[in-house]
Amino acid sequence: MVRRVPPRYGFAALGGCCFGVGARHLAFGSRNVGTALEFGLIFALSAVVFYTVHDLPRWEISRSGQWRAVRIGVYTALGFAALAGVVWLIWLLGHHAFKLSFLLSFAVSLGAAVGSRAGLYVVKADERLTEAQDLTTLLSINDRVLRHNIRNELAVALGHLEGIEDAADGETIGEQARIARTHLEELVETSERTRRIAAIWRTETLQSIDLVAVVEARIARVTAESPGVAIHTELPDSCVVRTHPSLPLAVEEALRNAIEHNDDDVAITVRVRRDGDATDLVIEDTGRGIPRIERQTLRNAEETPLEHTEGLGLWLIYWTVARAGGTVEFAENDPRGTVVRIRLPDDPEATRSVGESSGRSGSGGWRSTRPGSRDSKSSGSNATDPK
């Protein structure tokens, strides 16, 4: 993997350019005190840009955000230079032309200094806003799912517990108790899934894993529980990716969704392949596909009171991939079924940010969209669980 250039080098290059134009002005300008003072002013502005190189880690913004701040600094410098050129041209037409060399040097340095510092503020504010929006969505999901499931599961469980109180024979009591226990266990699992998703969102660390080994292990687990299901694979010998620690759990959720929400004769294919500077994990099934009402939920930026998710499996997939700097797409298979396409970049640090939901919009399918309610009821007791 080719190591990417750190963003601080971009700020250093920008500061070097500013110092360079100032040095050129000093070298080719008049040899007097005024020119020296002009160079001193340009040098001071260049020093502000160089200070950003040292100050950059303190801002705690993503690598992609840091490069965005570099671009803001460059664009601001070019904008100031263009403005200086226009001003000089106006002065020239008015027969009051000022020294173009100093004017351009000063404008470039001032623009770079202002842009580099202001760019950091802009990017940090934008990332914090994105983080707050994503956290609000996550809290909304958990709130709606928990309220919906608590109300439904407890209502059913309490109804059967009342039946136990009125039952006259042991067989009826046992059946009612079994049903009540099942619904209470569903409620406990929903709460556990909510905790897992919150833990995924809080986990910012990445780790290197062999995606092929993960896929093979998770396929072995789900087929052991559903021996009648055949899963076809197209896998390389090995494929190491740097991603979120919960990716194995997300892979298992995608497999379980394909198995548990379709008929026994569903055909499932799993592919892992390199594509440019990213790795694609594709899970296809020939099942019933995602219903229209759930497709509408997938397209919505957040849940509505009438279109809420009843489970959290696809949300788990979404947040895991988003926190890894990747994208996930839920699309229709041809001629029927569902395709889950997970794309993991080679350099996730260059694409992810705190709270960033990569590729939030898209056309054709539902690229990195909010997942709907097509969820499995069990994730496996030994699934990866971020702490």
C-alpha positions as CSV (number, residue, x, y, z in Angstrom):
1,M,0.0,0.0,0.0
2,V,1.4,3.3,-1.0
3,R,1.7,5.6,2.0
4,R,-0.3,8.8,1.5
5,V,1.3,12.2,2.0
6,P,0.4,13.7,5.5
7,P,-1.7,16.9,5.3
8,R,0.8,18.8,7.3
9,Y,3.1,18.6,4.3
10,G,0.4,20.5,2.3
11,F,0.5,23.4,4.8
12,A,4.3,23.3,4.8
13,A,4.3,23.6,1.0
14,L,1.8,26.4,1.1
15,G,4.0,28.3,3.7
16,G,7.0,27.6,1.5
17,C,5.4,29.1,-1.5
18,C,4.5,32.2,0.4
19,F,8.1,32.5,1.7
20,G,9.3,31.9,-1.8
21,V,7.4,34.7,-3.4
22,G,8.5,37.0,-0.6
23,A,12.1,36.0,-1.1
24,R,11.8,36.6,-4.9
25,H,10.4,40.1,-4.2
26,L,13.4,40.8,-1.9
27,A,15.9,39.5,-4.4
28,F,14.6,41.4,-7.5
29,G,13.2,44.5,-5.7
30,S,14.9,47.7,-4.8
31,R,17.7,47.4,-2.2
32,N,16.2,49.7,0.4
33,V,14.7,49.6,3.9
34,G,11.1,49.7,2.4
35,T,11.7,46.5,0.5
36,A,13.2,44.8,3.6
37,L,10.1,45.8,5.6
38,E,7.9,44.5,2.9
39,F,9.7,41.1,3.0
40,G,9.4,41.1,6.8
41,L,5.6,41.5,6.5
42,I,5.4,38.7,4.0
43,F,7.7,36.5,6.1
44,A,5.4,37.1,9.2
45,L,2.4,35.9,7.2
46,S,4.3,32.9,6.0
47,A,5.2,32.1,9.6
48,V,1.5,31.9,10.4
49,V,1.1,29.2,7.8
50,F,4.1,27.3,9.1
51,Y,2.7,27.5,12.6
52,T,-0.3,25.6,11.3
53,V,1.9,22.7,10.6
54,H,2.9,22.5,14.2
55,D,-0.6,23.3,15.5
56,L,-2.5,20.8,13.3
57,P,-2.7,17.8,15.7
58,R,-4.4,20.0,18.3
59,W,-7.4,20.5,16.1
60,E,-8.5,16.8,16.2
61,I,-10.1,16.8,12.8
62,S,-10.0,13.9,10.3
63,R,-7.3,13.5,7.7
64,S,-9.7,14.3,4.9
65,G,-10.8,17.4,6.8
66,Q,-7.1,18.5,7.2
67,W,-6.6,18.2,3.4
68,R,-9.8,20.2,3.0
69,A,-8.3,22.9,5.2
70,V,-5.2,22.9,3.0
71,R,-7.4,23.4,-0.1
72,I,-9.2,26.2,1.6
73,G,-5.9,27.9,2.3
74,V,-4.7,27.4,-1.4
75,Y,-8.0,28.7,-2.8
76,T,-8.0,31.7,-0.5
77,A,-4.4,32.6,-1.5
78,L,-5.3,32.3,-5.2
79,G,-8.4,34.4,-4.6
80,F,-6.5,37.1,-2.9
81,A,-3.8,37.0,-5.6
82,A,-6.6,37.5,-8.3
83,L,-8.1,40.3,-6.3
84,A,-4.6,42.0,-6.1
85,G,-4.2,41.6,-9.8
86,V,-7.5,43.4,-10.4
87,V,-6.6,46.2,-8.0
88,W,-3.2,46.6,-9.6
89,L,-4.9,46.8,-13.1
90,I,-7.3,49.4,-11.9
91,W,-4.4,51.5,-10.4
92,L,-2.5,51.0,-13.7
93,L,-5.4,52.4,-15.7
94,G,-5.6,55.3,-13.4
95,H,-1.9,56.0,-13.8
96,H,-1.3,55.1,-10.1
97,A,0.3,51.7,-10.5
98,F,1.8,50.3,-7.3
99,K,4.6,47.7,-7.2
100,L,3.0,44.5,-8.6
101,S,5.6,42.2,-7.1
102,F,4.9,43.3,-3.6
103,L,1.2,43.5,-4.1
104,L,1.0,39.9,-5.3
105,S,3.4,38.6,-2.7
106,F,1.5,40.3,0.1
107,A,-1.9,39.1,-1.2
108,V,-0.8,35.5,-1.6
109,S,0.8,35.4,1.9
110,L,-2.2,37.1,3.5
111,G,-4.6,34.8,1.7
112,A,-2.7,31.7,2.7
113,A,-2.5,32.8,6.3
114,V,-6.1,33.7,6.6
115,G,-7.2,30.6,4.6
116,S,-5.1,28.1,6.5
117,R,-6.3,29.3,9.9
118,A,-9.9,30.0,9.0
119,G,-10.1,26.7,7.1
120,L,-9.3,24.8,10.3
121,Y,-12.2,26.5,12.0
122,V,-14.5,25.8,9.2
123,V,-13.6,22.1,8.9
124,K,-13.8,21.5,12.6
125,A,-17.1,23.2,12.9
126,D,-18.4,21.2,9.9
127,E,-17.2,17.9,11.3
128,R,-18.7,18.6,14.8
129,L,-22.0,19.5,13.1
130,T,-21.9,16.2,11.2
131,E,-21.1,14.4,14.4
132,A,-24.0,16.0,16.2
133,Q,-26.4,15.2,13.4
134,D,-25.3,11.6,13.3
135,L,-25.5,11.3,17.1
136,T,-29.0,12.8,17.0
137,T,-30.0,10.2,14.4
138,L,-28.5,7.4,16.4
139,L,-30.4,8.5,19.5
140,S,-33.6,8.8,17.5
141,I,-33.1,5.3,16.1
142,N,-32.5,3.8,19.5
143,D,-35.4,5.7,21.1
144,R,-37.9,4.7,18.5
145,V,-36.8,1.1,18.3
146,L,-36.7,0.7,22.1
147,R,-40.0,2.4,22.6
148,H,-41.7,0.3,19.9
149,N,-40.2,-3.0,21.1
150,I,-40.6,-2.4,24.7
151,R,-44.3,-1.6,24.2
152,N,-45.0,-4.5,22.0
153,E,-42.9,-7.2,23.7
154,L,-44.0,-6.2,27.2
155,A,-47.7,-6.1,26.1
156,V,-47.5,-9.6,24.8
157,A,-45.5,-10.9,27.8
158,L,-47.8,-9.3,30.3
159,G,-50.8,-10.7,28.5
160,H,-49.5,-14.2,28.7
161,L,-48.5,-13.7,32.4
162,E,-52.1,-12.7,33.1
163,G,-53.1,-15.9,31.3
164,I,-50.9,-17.9,33.7
165,E,-52.6,-16.4,36.7
166,D,-56.0,-17.5,35.3
167,A,-54.8,-20.9,34.0
168,A,-56.2,-24.0,35.6
169,D,-53.9,-26.7,34.3
170,G,-50.1,-27.1,34.2
171,E,-49.9,-27.5,30.4
172,T,-51.5,-24.2,29.8
173,I,-49.2,-22.5,32.4
174,G,-46.1,-24.0,30.7
175,E,-47.1,-22.8,27.3
176,Q,-48.0,-19.3,28.5
177,A,-44.7,-19.0,30.4
178,R,-42.7,-20.2,27.4
179,I,-44.3,-17.5,25.2
180,A,-43.8,-14.8,27.8
181,R,-40.1,-15.8,28.2
182,T,-39.6,-15.7,24.4
183,H,-40.8,-12.1,24.2
184,L,-38.9,-11.0,27.2
185,E,-35.7,-12.5,25.7
186,E,-36.4,-10.6,22.4
187,L,-36.6,-7.4,24.5
188,V,-33.3,-8.1,26.2
189,E,-31.7,-8.8,22.8
190,T,-33.0,-5.5,21.4
191,S,-31.5,-3.6,24.3
192,E,-28.2,-5.4,23.8
193,R,-28.2,-4.5,20.1
194,T,-28.8,-0.9,20.9
195,R,-25.8,-1.0,23.3
196,R,-23.7,-2.6,20.5
197,I,-24.5,0.1,18.0
198,A,-23.8,2.8,20.5
199,A,-20.4,1.1,21.2
200,I,-19.7,0.9,17.5
201,W,-20.4,4.6,17.1
202,R,-18.1,5.5,20.0
203,T,-15.2,3.3,18.7
204,E,-12.8,5.3,16.6
205,T,-9.9,2.9,16.4
206,L,-9.2,0.8,13.3
207,Q,-7.5,-2.6,13.0
208,S,-6.1,-4.7,10.2
209,I,-8.0,-7.9,9.5
210,D,-8.0,-10.6,6.8
211,L,-11.4,-10.1,5.3
212,V,-11.4,-13.5,3.6
213,A,-10.7,-15.3,6.9
214,V,-13.5,-13.3,8.5
215,V,-16.0,-14.1,5.8
216,E,-15.1,-17.8,5.9
217,A,-15.5,-17.9,9.7
218,R,-18.9,-16.2,9.7
219,I,-20.2,-18.3,6.8
220,A,-19.2,-21.4,8.8
221,R,-21.1,-20.1,11.9
222,V,-24.3,-19.3,10.1
223,T,-24.4,-22.5,8.0
224,A,-23.8,-24.5,11.2
225,E,-27.0,-23.0,12.6
226,S,-28.8,-23.3,9.2
227,P,-27.3,-26.5,7.6
228,G,-29.9,-26.5,4.7
229,V,-28.5,-23.2,3.3
230,A,-25.8,-23.3,0.7
231,I,-23.6,-20.2,0.3
232,H,-21.4,-19.9,-2.8
233,T,-18.2,-17.9,-2.4
234,E,-15.8,-16.2,-4.8
235,L,-12.8,-15.3,-2.5
236,P,-9.1,-14.6,-3.1
237,D,-6.6,-16.4,-0.9
238,S,-6.2,-13.4,1.4
239,C,-7.3,-9.8,1.6
240,V,-6.1,-7.7,4.5
241,V,-8.1,-4.5,5.1
242,R,-7.8,-1.8,7.8
243,T,-11.3,-1.3,9.2
244,H,-13.6,-1.1,12.2
245,P,-13.2,-3.9,14.8
246,S,-16.9,-4.7,14.4
247,L,-16.7,-5.6,10.7
248,P,-17.0,-9.4,11.5
249,L,-20.3,-8.7,13.3
250,A,-21.5,-6.6,10.3
251,V,-20.6,-9.5,7.9
252,E,-22.6,-12.0,10.0
253,E,-25.6,-9.7,10.2
254,A,-25.7,-9.4,6.4
255,L,-25.5,-13.2,6.1
256,R,-28.2,-13.8,8.6
257,N,-30.5,-11.2,6.9
258,A,-30.1,-13.2,3.7
259,I,-30.9,-16.5,5.4
260,E,-33.6,-15.7,8.0
261,H,-35.8,-13.4,5.9
262,N,-36.0,-15.6,2.8
263,D,-37.2,-19.1,1.8
264,D,-35.1,-22.2,2.4
265,D,-34.2,-22.4,-1.3
266,V,-32.5,-19.0,-1.3
267,A,-29.2,-18.8,-3.2
268,I,-26.5,-16.7,-1.5
269,T,-23.3,-15.6,-3.1
270,V,-20.4,-13.8,-1.3
271,R,-17.6,-12.1,-3.2
272,V,-14.5,-10.3,-2.1
273,R,-12.5,-8.4,-4.7
274,R,-10.1,-5.6,-5.1
275,D,-11.3,-2.6,-7.0
276,G,-8.8,0.2,-7.5
277,D,-7.9,1.7,-4.1
278,A,-10.7,-0.1,-2.2
279,T,-12.0,-3.6,-1.4
280,D,-15.5,-4.7,-2.2
281,L,-17.5,-7.2,-0.2
282,V,-20.7,-8.2,-2.0
283,I,-23.4,-10.4,-0.5
284,E,-26.2,-11.3,-3.0
285,D,-29.3,-13.4,-2.4
286,T,-32.2,-14.5,-4.6
287,G,-34.9,-14.0,-1.9
288,R,-37.9,-11.8,-1.7
289,G,-36.0,-8.5,-1.7
290,I,-36.7,-5.5,0.4
291,P,-40.4,-4.6,0.5
292,R,-41.5,-1.2,-0.9
293,I,-42.4,0.2,2.5
294,E,-38.9,-0.6,3.8
295,R,-37.3,0.8,0.7
296,Q,-39.0,4.1,1.5
297,T,-37.6,3.9,5.0
298,L,-34.1,3.2,3.5
299,R,-34.3,6.4,1.5
300,N,-35.3,8.6,4.5
301,A,-32.6,10.5,6.3
302,E,-34.3,9.5,9.6
303,E,-37.1,7.4,10.8
304,T,-40.7,8.6,10.8
305,P,-43.4,7.6,13.4
306,L,-45.1,5.3,10.8
307,E,-41.9,3.9,9.2
308,H,-39.7,2.8,12.0
309,T,-37.3,-0.1,12.2
310,E,-38.3,-3.1,14.2
311,G,-34.7,-4.4,14.5
312,L,-31.2,-3.0,14.4
313,G,-29.2,-5.4,12.2
314,L,-28.9,-3.2,9.1
315,W,-28.2,-0.2,11.3
316,L,-25.4,-2.1,12.8
317,I,-24.0,-2.8,9.3
318,Y,-24.4,0.8,8.3
319,W,-22.7,2.3,11.3
320,T,-19.8,-0.2,11.3
321,V,-19.0,0.6,7.6
322,A,-19.5,4.3,8.0
323,R,-17.1,4.4,11.0
324,A,-14.5,2.5,8.9
325,G,-14.7,5.3,6.3
326,G,-16.4,3.0,3.8
327,T,-19.8,2.9,2.1
328,V,-22.6,0.4,2.1
329,E,-25.2,0.0,-0.6
330,F,-28.5,-2.0,-0.3
331,A,-29.7,-2.6,-3.9
332,E,-32.1,-4.9,-5.8
333,N,-30.7,-8.1,-7.3
334,D,-31.6,-9.1,-10.8
335,P,-34.1,-10.7,-11.3
336,R,-35.0,-10.8,-7.6
337,G,-33.4,-10.5,-4.2
338,T,-31.1,-8.1,-2.5
339,V,-27.5,-7.1,-2.9
340,V,-25.5,-5.7,0.0
341,R,-22.3,-4.1,-1.2
342,I,-19.7,-3.0,1.3
343,R,-16.8,-0.9,0.0
344,L,-13.8,-0.4,2.3
345,P,-11.0,2.1,1.2
346,D,-7.4,1.2,1.4
347,D,-6.7,4.4,3.4
348,P,-9.7,4.7,5.7
349,E,-8.1,7.6,7.6
350,A,-8.2,9.7,4.5
351,T,-12.0,9.2,4.2
352,R,-13.4,8.8,7.6
353,S,-14.1,11.5,10.2
354,V,-15.5,11.6,13.7
355,G,-19.2,11.0,13.2
356,E,-19.0,11.1,9.5
357,S,-21.5,9.0,7.5
358,S,-19.7,8.4,4.2
359,G,-21.7,8.8,1.0
360,R,-24.9,9.7,2.6
361,S,-26.7,10.4,-0.6
362,G,-26.8,8.5,-3.9
363,S,-29.0,7.4,-6.7
364,G,-29.7,3.9,-8.0
365,G,-30.2,1.6,-5.0
366,W,-29.7,3.0,-1.6
367,R,-26.0,3.9,-1.3
368,S,-25.0,4.4,2.4
369,T,-28.5,5.3,3.2
370,R,-30.2,4.8,6.5
371,P,-31.0,1.1,6.8
372,G,-34.6,-0.1,7.3
373,S,-36.2,-2.8,9.3
374,R,-35.1,-5.9,7.4
375,D,-33.3,-7.3,10.4
376,S,-32.3,-10.7,11.8
377,K,-33.4,-11.7,15.3
378,S,-30.1,-13.2,16.4
379,S,-26.6,-12.1,15.9
380,G,-24.8,-15.0,17.6
381,S,-23.6,-14.9,21.1
382,N,-19.9,-14.9,20.2
383,A,-20.1,-12.0,17.6
384,T,-17.6,-9.3,17.8
385,D,-18.8,-6.8,20.4
386,P,-17.0,-3.5,20.7
387,K,-16.5,-2.3,24.3
